[in-house]
Amino acid sequence: MKNVTVALLAILALSGCSQRVADLTVASTKNMNLNSDGFVTGERVEGEDMVPVVLFPFGIPQVKEATDKAIENNHCAVGLTDVVVTQNNHAFLFLLGAIGFSVEGNLVIDANKPGCEQYLNKA
C-alpha cells in the first residue's frame, strides 16, 4: 500500500496540463514588409516562455515572448505560419513547478532581407 501511495504521489507531482489556446494562420511580432516577393516557408520551430512557480508564479508568461523566441531561431525569419499556441501548467497543485506558453509554427523567411539571399532560389 505504501508503494502505491508513493507511486500515485509521484505521478501527481510529475503531471501537468497543456491546453491549446489558439490556431493561427499567420503570426508575427516583428516588423515585416508585406509587399516583399521573397517570402519562403522555413522549418517548423517552437518557442517557450515559462516562469517558475513556488507558492506563486515568479513572473507573468507572455505569448509575445514565446513567439519572439520561435521567430528568432533564424535571423532571416519575420513571422510564423500554421501557428499553434499552447498554455502549459506544470505546477503541482499550483505550489511548485512552472507555467507558461509555447508557440509552434513554420518560419516565414524574407529572402530579400540583407544576408538572406541563399533562400531566393527556394522561393
C-alpha positions as CSV (number, residue, x, y, z in Angstrom):
1,M,0.0,0.0,0.0
2,K,2.9,2.3,0.8
3,N,4.4,1.8,-2.7
4,V,1.1,2.6,-4.3
5,T,0.8,5.8,-2.4
6,V,4.3,6.8,-3.3
7,A,3.7,6.0,-6.9
8,L,0.4,8.0,-7.0
9,L,2.1,11.0,-5.4
10,A,5.0,10.8,-7.9
11,I,2.6,10.6,-10.8
12,L,0.6,13.6,-9.5
13,A,3.8,15.6,-8.8
14,L,5.1,15.0,-12.4
15,S,1.8,15.5,-14.2
16,G,0.9,18.7,-15.9
17,C,-1.7,20.2,-18.1
18,S,-1.5,21.7,-21.6
19,Q,-4.3,23.5,-23.3
20,R,-4.4,24.6,-26.9
21,V,-5.3,28.3,-26.8
22,A,-5.2,29.3,-30.5
23,D,-4.6,28.1,-34.0
24,L,-3.4,31.0,-36.3
25,T,-2.7,31.0,-40.0
26,V,0.0,33.7,-39.7
27,A,1.5,35.4,-36.7
28,S,4.4,37.8,-36.2
29,T,5.8,40.1,-33.6
30,K,8.3,41.6,-36.0
31,N,8.1,44.4,-38.5
32,M,7.8,42.9,-41.9
33,N,7.4,44.2,-45.5
34,L,4.1,42.7,-46.7
35,N,4.9,43.8,-50.3
36,S,8.0,41.6,-50.3
37,D,8.0,38.9,-53.1
38,G,10.7,36.9,-51.3
39,F,8.7,35.0,-48.6
40,V,9.7,31.4,-48.2
41,T,8.3,28.8,-45.7
42,G,11.0,27.5,-43.4
43,E,11.3,24.8,-40.9
44,R,8.9,24.1,-38.0
45,V,10.1,25.7,-34.8
46,E,8.9,26.2,-31.2
47,G,9.4,28.9,-28.6
48,E,8.5,28.9,-25.0
49,D,8.1,31.4,-22.2
50,M,7.9,29.7,-18.9
51,V,8.1,31.1,-15.4
52,P,8.7,29.1,-12.2
53,V,6.1,28.6,-9.5
54,V,6.9,28.3,-5.9
55,L,3.7,29.1,-4.0
56,F,3.1,31.8,-6.5
57,P,4.4,32.5,-10.1
58,F,7.6,34.4,-10.3
59,G,6.5,36.5,-13.3
60,I,3.9,36.6,-16.0
61,P,4.4,34.4,-19.0
62,Q,3.8,36.2,-22.4
63,V,2.7,34.8,-25.7
64,K,4.7,37.5,-27.4
65,E,8.0,36.3,-25.7
66,A,7.3,32.7,-26.8
67,T,6.6,33.9,-30.4
68,D,9.8,36.0,-30.4
69,K,11.8,33.0,-29.3
70,A,10.3,30.9,-32.1
71,I,10.9,33.5,-34.8
72,E,14.5,34.2,-33.6
73,N,15.5,30.7,-34.5
74,N,16.5,32.1,-37.9
75,H,17.8,35.6,-38.4
76,C,16.0,35.8,-41.8
77,A,12.6,34.9,-40.3
78,V,9.9,37.6,-39.9
79,G,6.9,35.5,-38.8
80,L,5.3,32.1,-38.4
81,T,2.6,30.2,-40.4
82,D,0.3,27.4,-39.2
83,V,0.8,28.6,-35.6
84,V,-0.4,26.7,-32.5
85,V,-0.4,28.5,-29.2
86,T,-0.5,26.3,-26.1
87,Q,-0.8,27.2,-22.4
88,N,1.3,25.0,-20.2
89,N,0.7,24.4,-16.5
90,H,3.2,22.0,-15.0
91,A,2.7,23.1,-11.3
92,F,1.8,20.6,-8.6
93,L,-1.3,22.0,-7.0
94,F,-0.2,25.4,-8.2
95,L,2.5,25.2,-5.5
96,L,5.7,24.1,-7.3
97,G,6.6,23.9,-11.0
98,A,6.3,26.1,-14.0
99,I,3.6,27.8,-16.1
100,G,3.8,29.4,-19.4
101,F,3.1,29.4,-23.1
102,S,4.6,27.6,-26.1
103,V,4.2,28.8,-29.7
104,E,4.9,26.4,-32.6
105,G,4.8,27.2,-36.3
106,N,6.6,27.2,-39.7
107,L,9.1,30.1,-40.1
108,V,8.2,32.8,-42.7
109,I,11.6,33.8,-44.2
110,D,12.1,37.0,-46.1
111,A,14.7,36.2,-48.7
112,N,15.0,39.9,-49.6
113,K,16.5,40.8,-46.2
114,P,20.2,41.5,-46.3
115,G,22.2,38.4,-45.8
116,C,19.3,36.1,-46.7
117,E,20.0,35.6,-50.4
118,Q,20.5,31.9,-50.0
119,Y,16.7,31.5,-49.7
120,L,16.0,33.2,-53.0
121,N,16.3,30.0,-55.1
122,K,13.7,28.3,-52.8
123,A,11.0,30.9,-53.5
